[in-house]
């Protein structure tokens, strides 16, 4: 069909009148700014065959007849301004009207070229160089995504050829001569690729380069070279640099220099934000410096590095913090000629066994919190937050305990009854899958309720009755709730509250019905017996009473210290703890004893970083458990609400980056066993335990703790510094063992004696003995001693021995040289000792 159309279009061109070879016709159609457009045709060795002969007008079609011998050619396209042909295009056809080549110059480029062949057996459009495959994985808003590949001088090699659909994988084969290139990523809206990514693979399916466009950016690029040249073998010490970037990574560079200042290795590419890079470095034995540079002078902005040897031992680690353009860390490889700075504590995350001097760089995974189990699923899709997991919720049923964790694909139910040997007991697919960042859960009776905040979702009700063997989805409908960011169930009144404002009656747990709408939406909420505490972002904390299913306003807190996006909270007694989801803002303790006059009585935070950000929290007993995005689980003692004290932590997210929303999403410490569940967006489920130190004292005693003597039961916390100056949180639970007291009556014959109250007694009276019990505390025995007359009457002679006991009243056989008590049936007790 194309041949017929073109033949009809060019009947007047006079093919074959003067040309002795192949006469072809160029049809050039201009767009706007046509005066910037030009072209040329070159042969296989670069000789110019033909080129532009005039200045072009906008939106016009031009024809040019060209005579070409058999051979290989390039049609080259130029734009003097560098913004492409602005809607212009070209076609080359032969004398039979057959299309030989066509195309245009798109994007912000000044040059592009297309190869074509005229009847030559030695010219092939098959790839004669390096054939690579582009794998493009789209996320949300994929229609905004495009890309291009340019060579080292900016010439366009290839680019986007279609409009992309969301959450889809595309493949494109590209032919590249040996050389270095940039893969350029574009987003027309300027908010990144929203979960999209790319890989370029060579013919061996080896990754040449990969990356994505993150953050609020419309452009970024990744440099790469083909072919991949294997590094020469290392005959000295092979080190691996693990470089983790933060934000503004394009400003970051590094080098390794020896003791004489010679550069051993250095940066060979431009870095992307929030990405891990691995670089092999070969160094002989000796002393070296790892040098860190930042072109802007504000440090590495959350970036860090670790150097490890072939046995995975950390040789050096650190980052460039503060307003600096340069920093350096010395390290040694099998040499005693130089001091080795680093972390010298074996239990630190970045322990350096080669370090001889501690440089105060040690970072710690946990304090007073232990990991019992970690669960994840590497097959899950990645969402827009760079992870696969959402909130976590604990359920106890049938004598077992279960962690419910949401993911991009649905609901995972993990058996944590034996917390060191957890396993996935069940999975329920979500109505909405893949690009999911929010799922929330709550349970009532034997049912789990789940909502999702993306796409065409539903309210799901899952019957847990048959756990651990199976679960069943008994309700899955969007008729009442389609999407909801969070929810809360008032179990006493059997009402389900959605953050979109709808309230459902779940007195029939599998057949919810609509009750009423609150008249407003919120981000999160806590409901206690028809009184709701609503986190309303910029509208602060709002309190309503709903016993009549008609919301009645009670009070609000709309202005308070360090106010931000009012995000979440939890209540216990007259204390409410509030989190604002903003970098650097503290948590708030609020006195809610008078709901018409609430006030913030304390501020507290993790103390990890100026940009730390709290997300969700739950109170159990006197502790509040907080999921801090980048700082992991943080535990605070709020027994004194006016003075919260940090009691422990476990960092689920190790990268030193506090500028986004990655890391610990949710927490639940409410299971009967006391284990703690934490969900991490990137890493999955963490099963943890709060490991404090129980101490006991005897009644009337005291314990020296820190600088004070303690004699009252409860938790006590002290922050101390070890010998290297690192902080250590000491938590004890003090309990008092009461003094035991008992009474007994003993009779001895006149003239005998008995050891009581530290002396041998021969006269009647009351005597006190203080013994040590099994807890090491006093056990007081009050003994009433009576003396029997020397005259033995008939009754005495007839009394019967019941048992023999020792000082503690324990039944014992007769023993020589030991004081024993003989108890008779008339109630008398005789103390005797047979001395041999």
C-alpha positions in Angstrom: 0.0 0.0 0.0 2.9 2.4 0.8 4.4 1.7 -2.7 1.1 2.7 -4.5 0.7 5.9 -2.5 4.2 7.1 -3.1 4.1 6.3 -6.8 1.0 8.3 -7.2 2.6 11.2 -5.3 5.8 11.5 -7.5 4.7 11.1 -11.2 6.6 14.2 -12.3 10.0 13.5 -10.9 11.5 12.0 -14.0 13.4 9.0 -12.6 16.3 7.8 -14.7 16.9 10.8 -16.9 20.6 11.5 -16.0 21.5 9.1 -13.1 23.5 6.0 -14.0 23.1 4.3 -10.6 20.2 4.4 -8.1 18.0 7.5 -8.3 16.2 8.2 -5.0 13.9 11.0 -4.0 14.1 12.7 -0.6 10.7 14.0 0.7 11.4 16.5 3.5 8.4 17.8 5.4 9.2 20.7 7.8 7.5 21.6 11.1 8.1 24.8 13.0 11.5 26.6 13.2 12.4 25.0 9.8 15.2 27.5 9.2 17.2 25.5 11.8 16.9 22.2 9.8 19.5 20.7 7.5 20.6 17.2 6.4 23.3 15.3 4.6 23.9 11.8 3.2 27.3 10.2 3.8 28.7 6.8 2.6 30.1 4.0 4.7 33.5 5.7 5.1 32.1 9.1 5.8 32.3 10.8 2.4 29.7 13.5 1.8 27.3 12.5 -1.0 24.6 15.2 -0.9 23.3 17.8 1.6 21.0 20.7 2.2 20.8 23.2 -0.7 18.4 25.8 0.7 16.8 27.4 3.8 13.5 25.7 4.6 10.2 27.4 5.4 7.8 26.1 8.1 5.2 23.4 7.5 6.3 22.8 3.9 7.1 19.7 1.8 10.3 19.7 -0.3 11.6 17.1 -2.8 15.1 16.4 -3.9 16.4 13.8 -6.4 19.7 12.1 -5.5 21.8 9.7 -7.5 23.5 6.9 -5.4 25.6 3.9 -6.3 25.0 0.6 -4.6 26.3 0.8 -1.0 25.7 1.7 2.6 24.7 5.2 3.6 23.7 7.4 6.5 21.0 10.0 6.4 22.2 12.6 8.9 19.8 15.1 10.5 20.9 18.5 12.0 19.2 21.2 14.0 21.2 24.4 14.8 19.3 25.2 18.0 19.4 21.8 19.4 15.7 21.1 20.1 15.1 18.7 17.2 13.0 19.1 14.1 9.9 20.3 15.9 7.4 18.1 13.9 9.5 17.8 10.8 10.3 14.4 9.1 11.8 12.8 6.0 11.3 9.9 3.6 13.6 8.3 1.0 12.0 6.3 -1.8 13.6 4.5 -4.8 12.5 4.6 -8.5 9.8 2.0 -7.8 8.4 4.0 -4.9 9.8 1.6 -2.3 10.4 3.3 1.0 14.2 3.0 1.8 14.5 5.1 5.0 12.4 7.5 7.1 12.5 9.2 10.5 12.8 12.5 12.3 15.0 14.3 14.9 13.1 14.3 18.2 13.9 15.8 21.6 16.6 18.2 22.7 19.2 17.2 20.1 21.2 18.8 17.4 22.1 15.6 15.5 20.7 12.2 14.6 21.4 9.6 11.9 19.7 6.6 10.3 21.6 3.9 8.3 20.2 2.7 5.0 21.2 0.2 2.2 21.0 0.4 -1.6 21.4 -3.0 -3.3 24.6 -3.9 -1.5 25.4 -7.4 -0.3 28.1 -6.0 2.0 25.8 -3.6 3.9 23.4 -5.0 6.5 21.0 -3.3 8.7 21.5 -6.1 11.1 23.6 -5.1 14.1 27.3 -5.3 13.3 28.4 -3.9 16.7 27.0 -4.4 20.2 23.4 -5.5 20.4 21.8 -4.6 23.7 18.3 -4.9 25.1 16.5 -2.2 26.9 14.1 -3.5 29.5 11.8 -0.7 30.6 9.5 -1.3 33.7 6.9 1.3 34.1 5.2 2.4 37.3 2.4 4.9 37.7 1.8 7.8 35.2 3.8 6.0 32.6 2.5 8.2 29.8 4.8 10.9 31.2 7.9 8.7 30.7 10.4 8.9 27.8 14.1 8.1 27.3 17.0 8.5 24.8 20.5 7.2 24.3 23.2 9.7 23.3 26.9 9.2 22.6 29.8 10.8 24.3 29.5 14.0 22.3 25.7 14.3 22.6 24.5 12.7 19.3 21.2 11.0 19.5 21.5 7.2 19.0 18.0 6.0 19.9 14.9 7.2 21.8 11.3 6.5 22.9 9.1 5.2 20.1 5.8 4.9 21.8 3.5 6.0 24.7 3.8 3.7 27.7 1.1 2.1 29.8 1.3 1.8 33.6 2.9 -1.2 35.4 4.1 -2.8 32.2 7.5 -4.2 31.0 8.7 -3.2 27.5 11.7 -4.4 25.5 13.7 -2.6 22.8 16.8 -3.9 20.9 19.4 -1.3 20.2 22.7 -1.5 18.2 25.6 0.4 19.6 29.2 0.7 18.3 32.0 0.4 20.9 32.0 3.5 23.1 30.5 5.3 26.0 26.9 6.6 26.2 24.3 8.2 28.4 20.9 6.7 29.0 18.7 9.8 29.5 15.4 9.6 31.5 12.6 12.2 31.1 9.4 12.9 32.9 7.1 15.5 31.5 5.3 16.3 34.8 8.6 16.5 36.8 7.8 14.0 39.6 10.1 11.1 38.5 9.2 7.8 37.1 6.8 6.8 40.0 8.2 3.3 40.5 9.4 2.8 37.0 13.0 1.6 36.2 15.2 0.4 33.4 17.9 -2.2 32.7 20.2 -2.4 29.7 21.4 -6.0 29.1 24.1 -7.2 26.7 24.0 -10.4 24.6 25.1 -12.4 27.6 22.2 -11.1 29.6 24.6 -9.2 31.8 23.4 -5.9 33.2 25.3 -3.1 31.5 23.6 -0.4 33.5 20.3 0.2 35.3 18.5 2.9 37.3 15.4 5.0 37.6 14.3 8.7 37.9 13.4 9.4 41.5 12.1 12.4 43.3 10.7 15.7 41.9 12.8 15.7 38.8 12.1 15.8 35.1 15.5 14.6 33.9 18.5 12.4 34.9 20.9 10.2 33.2 23.1 7.1 33.7 26.4 6.7 31.9 27.5 3.4 30.5 30.0 1.9 28.0 29.9 -1.1 25.6 31.3 -3.6 25.4 31.7 -4.4 29.0 35.4 -4.9 29.5 36.3 -7.3 32.3 38.7 -5.7 34.8 42.3 -7.1 34.8 43.0 -9.7 37.5 44.0 -8.4 40.9 47.2 -10.0 42.2 47.2 -7.9 45.4 44.3 -7.1 47.7 40.8 -6.9 46.1 38.5 -4.5 47.9 34.9 -3.8 47.2 33.6 -0.2 47.7 29.9 -0.2 48.7 28.8 3.4 47.9 25.3 4.3 49.0 24.2 7.7 47.8 21.7 10.1 49.4 20.2 13.1 47.6 22.2 15.4 45.3 24.4 12.4 44.5 25.6 14.1 41.3 27.8 16.3 43.5 29.5 13.2 45.1 32.9 11.8 44.1 35.8 9.9 45.8 39.3 8.7 45.4 41.7 6.3 47.1 45.3 7.6 47.5 48.4 5.9 48.9 50.7 7.2 51.6 52.6 9.2 49.0 49.5 10.8 47.6 49.3 8.8 44.4 45.7 8.1 43.1 45.0 4.4 43.2 41.4 4.6 42.0 38.6 7.2 41.8 35.1 8.1 40.7 34.3 6.9 37.1 30.7 7.9 36.7 28.0 10.4 37.7 25.9 9.0 40.6 22.1 8.8 41.0 20.2 9.6 44.2 19.5 6.9 46.8 21.3 4.2 44.9 23.9 1.5 45.9 27.0 1.2 43.8 29.7 -1.6 44.0 33.2 -0.9 42.7 36.2 -3.3 42.9 39.5 -1.7 43.8 42.9 -3.5 43.7 45.5 -2.3 46.2 48.9 -3.6 47.4 49.7 -3.9 51.1 50.1 -0.4 52.6 48.5 2.7 54.0 45.7 4.5 52.2 43.3 7.4 52.4 39.7 7.2 51.3 38.9 10.7 50.1 35.3 12.1 49.9 34.4 15.1 47.8 31.2 17.2 47.4 31.2 19.9 44.8 28.5 22.0 46.5 30.0 21.9 49.9 27.1 20.5 51.9 28.4 17.0 52.5 27.0 13.7 51.1 23.4 14.4 52.2 22.7 10.9 53.6 25.3 9.1 51.4 27.9 6.8 52.9 30.5 4.2 52.0 31.9 0.9 53.2 35.1 -0.8 52.0 35.2 -4.5 52.5 37.9 -7.1 51.7 37.4 -10.5 50.0 36.3 -12.0 53.3 33.7 -9.3 53.8 35.6 -7.7 56.6 35.0 -4.0 56.9 38.2 -2.2 56.2 36.9 1.4 56.3 33.6 3.2 56.4 32.1 6.6 56.9 30.5 9.6 55.2 31.0 13.3 54.6 28.7 15.2 56.9 28.1 18.9 57.5 29.0 21.8 55.3 32.2 20.4 53.9 33.6 19.8 50.4 36.2 17.3 51.5 36.8 14.6 54.1 39.3 11.7 54.4 39.6 8.4 56.3 42.9 6.5 56.7 42.9 2.7 56.3 45.5 0.0 56.2 45.9 -3.2 54.2 48.2 -5.8 55.9 50.5 -3.1 57.1 51.5 -2.0 60.6 53.1 1.1 59.3 50.1 3.3 59.8 47.3 3.7 62.4 43.9 2.3 61.3 40.9 4.4 62.2 37.5 2.8 62.4 34.9 1.2 64.6 36.5 -1.1 67.2 33.4 -2.5 68.8 32.6 -6.0 67.5 28.9 -5.7 68.0 28.6 -2.6 65.9 27.1 -2.7 62.4 30.3 -1.3 60.9 32.8 -3.1 63.1 36.3 -2.9 61.6 38.5 -5.7 62.9 41.6 -4.0 61.4 41.0 -0.8 63.2 43.6 0.1 65.9 42.0 3.5 66.9 38.3 4.0 67.4 37.2 7.0 65.4 33.7 7.3 67.1 32.1 6.2 63.8 30.4 3.0 65.3 26.8 2.6 64.4 24.5 0.3 66.3 21.6 -1.9 65.1 19.8 -2.1 68.4 19.8 -1.5 72.1 17.6 -3.5 74.5 15.7 -4.9 71.5 16.6 -8.3 70.0 15.7 -9.8 66.6 13.8 -13.1 66.8 12.9 -13.5 63.2 12.9 -11.7 59.8 10.5 -12.5 57.0 10.3 -11.2 53.5 9.3 -12.2 50.0 11.8 -11.3 47.2 9.2 -12.0 44.4 6.9 -9.1 45.4 6.7 -6.1 43.0 8.2 -2.7 44.1 5.9 0.3 44.8 6.4 4.0 44.4 8.2 4.1 47.9 10.9 1.8 46.6 9.6 -1.2 48.6 6.9 -3.9 48.8 5.4 -3.8 52.3 2.8 -1.7 54.2 1.4 -1.9 57.7 1.6 -4.8 60.3 -1.0 -6.0 62.7 -1.0 -8.8 65.4 -3.7 -11.4 65.9 -4.0 -14.1 68.7 -6.3 -17.0 68.0 -6.6 -20.7 68.7 -3.7 -20.5 71.1 -1.4 -19.1 68.4 -0.1 -15.7 67.4 0.1 -14.3 63.9 1.6 -11.2 62.2 -0.5 -9.7 59.4 1.6 -7.7 57.0 0.3 -6.0 53.8 2.3 -5.9 50.5 1.9 -4.7 47.0 0.1 -8.0 46.2 -2.2 -8.5 49.2 -2.3 -9.8 52.8 0.4 -12.2 54.3 -0.4 -14.0 57.5 2.7 -15.1 59.3 2.6 -17.7 62.1 4.8 -16.2 64.9 3.7 -18.5 67.7 7.3 -19.8 67.9 8.9 -16.4 67.2 12.3 -17.9 66.2 10.7 -20.2 63.6 8.1 -18.2 61.8 6.5 -19.1 58.5 3.8 -17.8 56.1 0.6 -19.6 57.1 -1.7 -18.0 54.5 -1.9 -15.3 51.8 -5.0 -13.4 50.6 -4.6 -11.5 47.3 -5.7 -7.9 47.3 -8.4 -6.5 45.1 -5.8 -3.9 44.0 -2.2 -5.1 43.4 1.2 -4.0 42.2 1.4 -0.2 42.7 0.1 -0.4 46.3 1.7 1.6 49.2 -1.1 1.6 51.8 -3.0 -1.3 53.4 -4.4 -1.3 56.9 -5.9 -4.0 59.2 -8.0 -4.5 62.3 -9.5 -7.6 63.8 -12.7 -8.4 65.8 -13.7 -11.8 67.1 -12.3 -14.3 64.6 -12.3 -11.9 61.6 -9.6 -9.8 60.1 -10.8 -6.6 58.3 -8.5 -5.0 55.6 -8.6 -1.9 53.5 -6.4 -0.4 50.7 -5.9 3.2 49.6 -5.0 2.6 45.9 -6.9 1.9 42.7 -10.2 -0.1 42.5 -10.0 -1.7 45.9 -12.4 -3.2 48.4 -13.2 -3.9 52.0 -12.0 -7.4 52.7 -13.1 -9.6 55.6 -11.1 -12.7 56.3 -12.2 -15.6 58.5 -9.3 -16.7 60.7 -11.2 -19.5 62.5 -9.2 -22.3 61.0 -5.7 -21.0 61.6 -3.0 -22.2 61.3 -4.4 -24.5 58.7 -6.2 -22.0 56.5 -8.1 -18.8 56.2 -11.1 -17.8 54.0 -12.1 -14.6 52.3 -15.8 -14.2 53.3 -16.4 -10.6 52.1 -14.8 -8.7 49.3 -16.8 -5.7 48.1 -16.5 -2.0 47.3 -20.2 -1.3 47.9 -19.4 0.2 51.3 -15.7 1.0 51.2 -13.6 1.2 48.0 -10.5 2.9 49.3 -9.5 3.9 52.8 -6.1 5.1 54.1 -6.7 3.6 57.6 -9.5 2.3 59.8 -10.2 1.5 63.4 -12.8 -0.8 65.1 -14.6 0.1 68.3 -14.8 -3.5 69.5 -17.1 -2.7 72.4 -19.8 -1.1 70.1 -18.9 -3.2 67.0 -18.4 -0.2 64.7 -15.8 0.1 62.0 -14.5 3.6 61.3 -13.0 4.4 57.9 -10.7 7.5 57.4 -13.0 8.5 54.5 -15.7 9.3 57.1 -17.9 6.3 56.7 -18.9 4.3 59.8 -20.1 0.7 59.5 -22.1 -1.6 61.8 -20.3 -4.9 62.1 -22.4 -6.5 64.8 -22.9 -9.2 62.1 -19.1 -9.5 61.4 -19.4 -10.8 57.9 -22.3 -8.6 56.7 -21.4 -4.9 57.5 -24.0 -2.2 57.0 -23.7 1.5 56.7 -24.4 3.5 59.9 -23.5 7.1 59.2 -20.8 9.4 57.8 -18.7 11.6 60.1 -19.0 14.5 57.7 -15.2 14.8 57.3 -12.3 12.6 56.4 -9.0 12.2 58.3 -5.6 10.5 58.0 -5.9 8.2 61.0 -8.0 7.7 64.2 -8.3 6.1 67.6 -11.7 5.2 69.0 -12.5 4.2 72.6 -16.1 3.3 73.4 -17.8 5.7 71.0 -15.3 8.6 71.6 -13.1 9.2 68.5 -9.7 10.9 68.3 -9.3 12.0 64.7 -5.9 13.0 63.1 -7.0 15.5 60.6 -3.6 16.6 59.0 -3.7 20.5 58.8 -6.9 20.6 61.0 -5.1 19.1 64.0 -6.6 16.6 66.5 -10.5 16.5 66.5 -12.5 14.7 69.2 -16.1 13.5 68.7 -18.6 11.5 70.7 -20.7 9.1 68.6 -22.9 6.9 70.9 -26.1 8.1 69.1 -24.6 7.6 65.6 -24.7 11.4 65.3 -21.2 12.8 65.7 -21.1 15.4 68.6 -18.1 17.7 68.7 -16.2 17.6 72.1 -13.0 19.3 71.6 -9.9 19.9 69.4 -6.2 20.7 69.4 -5.5 22.8 66.4 -2.5 24.8 67.6 0.4 23.2 69.5 4.3 23.2 69.6 6.1 21.8 66.6 2.8 21.4 64.7 2.9 19.7 61.3 0.8 17.2 59.4 -1.3 15.6 62.2 -0.8 12.0 61.3 -1.5 9.4 64.0 -1.8 8.8 67.7 -2.7 6.4 70.5 -4.4 6.8 73.9 -3.9 5.2 77.3 -5.8 6.5 80.4 -5.5 10.3 80.3 -2.4 10.3 78.0 -2.5 10.7 74.2 0.7 10.5 72.2 0.6 12.2 68.8 2.9 12.0 65.7 3.2 14.6 63.0 4.5 13.1 59.7 7.1 15.8 59.0 10.9 15.5 59.0 12.5 16.8 62.2 9.3 17.2 64.3 9.0 15.7 67.7 6.3 13.5 69.1 3.8 15.1 71.5 2.4 13.9 74.8 -1.0 15.4 75.3 -3.0 15.5 78.6 -6.6 14.5 77.6 -8.1 14.4 81.1 -10.2 17.4 80.0 -11.2 17.1 76.3 -12.3 20.7 76.2 -8.9 21.9 77.4 -6.2 19.6 76.0 -2.5 20.6 76.2 0.9 19.3 75.1 2.9 18.4 78.2 6.0 17.0 76.7 7.9 16.7 73.4 10.3 13.8 72.6 12.0 12.2 69.6 14.5 9.5 68.5 17.5 11.8 68.8 19.0 10.1 65.7 19.0 12.8 63.0 17.7 16.3 62.6 15.4 15.0 59.7 14.1 11.9 61.5 10.4 11.3 61.0 8.0 9.3 63.1 5.1 7.4 61.4 2.9 5.2 63.5 2.7 4.4 67.3 1.0 2.2 69.9 1.0 2.4 73.7 1.3 -0.8 75.8 1.6 -0.5 79.6 4.0 2.3 80.3 5.8 2.3 77.0 5.0 3.8 73.6 6.3 1.9 70.6 7.0 4.1 67.6 7.8 3.2 64.0 10.3 5.8 62.8 10.8 5.6 59.1 14.6 5.7 58.9 15.4 5.0 62.6 13.4 1.8 62.9 11.5 0.8 66.1 11.9 3.3 68.9 10.6 2.6 72.4 10.0 5.2 75.1 9.0 5.0 78.7 6.0 7.3 79.4 5.3 6.2 83.0 6.0 9.9 83.7 4.1 11.5 80.8 5.9 14.8 81.5 9.3 13.2 80.9 9.4 10.5 78.2 12.7 8.5 78.2 14.1 6.5 75.4 14.3 2.8 76.5 15.4 0.9 73.4 15.5 0.7 69.6 16.0 -1.6 66.6 17.0 -0.1 63.3 15.2 -1.9 60.5 16.5 0.5 57.8 20.4 0.8 57.8 21.0 3.3 55.0 22.0 6.7 56.4 19.3 8.6 54.6 16.6 10.6 56.4 15.2 12.7 53.5 12.5 10.4 52.1 9.8 8.0 53.4 11.6 4.6 53.5 12.1 2.2 56.4 9.9 1.2 59.3 6.2 1.7 58.4 4.2 0.0 61.2 4.5 -1.5 64.7 2.3 -3.7 66.9 3.4 -4.7 70.5 0.0 -5.9 71.6 0.2 -9.7 71.3 -0.2 -11.6 74.6 3.4 -13.0 74.5 4.8 -9.4 74.4 6.7 -9.9 71.2 6.9 -6.8 68.9 5.9 -6.8 65.2 7.5 -4.2 62.9 7.0 -3.8 59.2 9.7 -2.2 57.0 8.7 -0.8 53.5 11.9 -2.2 52.0 12.7 -5.2 54.2 9.4 -6.9 55.3 8.5 -8.2 58.8 10.7 -8.0 61.9 9.7 -10.1 65.0 11.4 -8.5 68.0 11.6 -8.7 71.8 12.1 -5.9 74.3 15.1 -7.2 76.4 15.4 -5.3 79.7 17.1 -6.4 82.9 14.9 -7.7 85.8 16.3 -6.9 89.3 14.9 -7.8 92.7 15.6 -6.6 96.2 14.4 -7.7 99.6 11.8 -5.7 101.5 13.5 -2.9 103.3 16.6 -2.9 101.1 17.5 -0.6 98.2 19.4 -0.8 95.0 22.0 1.7 93.7 21.2 2.5 90.1 23.0 5.3 88.3 23.4 7.7 91.2 20.3 6.9 93.2 19.1 4.3 95.6 15.9 2.6 94.5 13.4 0.9 96.8 10.1 1.1 94.8 8.9 -1.4 92.2 8.9 -0.2 88.5 11.0 0.4 85.4 14.2 2.6 85.7 16.2 3.9 82.8 19.7 5.3 82.6 21.8 6.6 79.7 25.4 5.9 80.3 28.6 6.2 78.2 31.0 3.3 77.8 34.7 3.6 77.9 34.9 4.8 74.2 32.2 7.4 74.7 29.3 5.6 73.1 25.8 5.9 74.6 24.3 2.8 76.2 20.7 2.6 77.5 20.3 0.6 80.7 16.7 -0.5 81.5 15.9 -2.4 84.7 12.6 -3.7 86.1 12.8 -3.6 89.9 10.6 -5.9 92.1 10.6 -6.3 95.9 10.6 -9.7 97.5 8.6 -9.4 100.7 10.0 -10.6 104.1 8.6 -14.1 105.1 7.3 -14.5 108.6 6.1 -17.6 110.5 5.3 -18.7 114.1 5.8 -22.0 115.9 5.5 -23.5 119.4 8.1 -25.8 120.9 8.2 -27.6 124.3 11.3 -29.1 125.9 11.7 -31.1 129.0 12.9 -29.3 132.2 16.6 -29.4 132.2 17.0 -29.6 128.4 18.0 -26.7 126.2 17.3 -25.5 122.6 19.1 -23.1 120.2 16.7 -20.2 119.6 17.5 -16.6 118.8 21.2 -17.4 118.6 21.5 -18.9 122.1 20.6 -22.2 123.8 17.4 -21.6 125.8 16.4 -23.4 129.0 13.5 -21.2 130.0 10.1 -20.5 128.5 9.6 -17.4 126.3 9.2 -16.0 122.8 12.4 -16.0 120.6 13.1 -14.8 117.1 15.3 -16.4 114.4 16.1 -14.7 111.1 17.0 -17.2 108.3 17.7 -16.6 104.5 15.1 -17.9 102.1 15.5 -19.1 98.5 15.5 -15.5 97.2 18.3 -14.5 99.6 15.9 -12.4 101.7 15.0 -12.7 105.4 12.6 -15.4 106.7 11.6 -14.6 110.3 10.5 -17.4 112.6 8.8 -16.5 116.0 9.1 -19.4 118.4 7.1 -19.8 121.6 9.1 -22.0 124.0 7.5 -23.9 126.9 9.1 -26.2 129.5 7.6 -29.5 130.3 7.6 -30.7 134.0 10.1 -33.3 135.0 7.2 -35.6 136.2 6.1 -37.6 133.3 2.4 -38.5 133.6 0.7 -41.4 131.9 -0.6 -39.2 129.0 2.9 -38.1 128.2 4.2 -41.6 128.1 1.4 -42.5 125.7 1.8 -39.6 123.2 2.7 -40.6 119.6 5.5 -39.1 117.4 4.0 -37.7 114.2 7.1 -36.4 112.3 10.6 -34.9 112.6 11.3 -31.6 110.9 14.3 -29.2 110.5 14.5 -25.5 111.2 12.6 -24.6 108.0 9.8 -27.0 108.8 10.9 -29.6 106.2 10.3 -33.2 107.0 13.6 -35.0 107.5 14.9 -38.4 108.8 16.7 -38.7 112.1 20.3 -37.4 111.9 23.0 -37.3 114.4 24.7 -34.0 115.4 21.8 -32.0 113.9 19.2 -30.0 115.8 15.8 -31.5 114.9 12.2 -30.9 116.0 10.0 -33.8 117.1 6.2 -33.1 116.7 3.8 -35.3 118.7 0.1 -36.0 118.3 -0.8 -33.9 121.4 0.6 -30.8 119.7 3.8 -30.6 121.6 7.2 -30.1 119.9 10.5 -31.2 121.3 13.8 -29.9 120.1 16.6 -32.5 120.3 20.1 -33.1 119.2 22.0 -36.4 119.5 25.7 -35.7 119.8 28.1 -38.5 119.0 
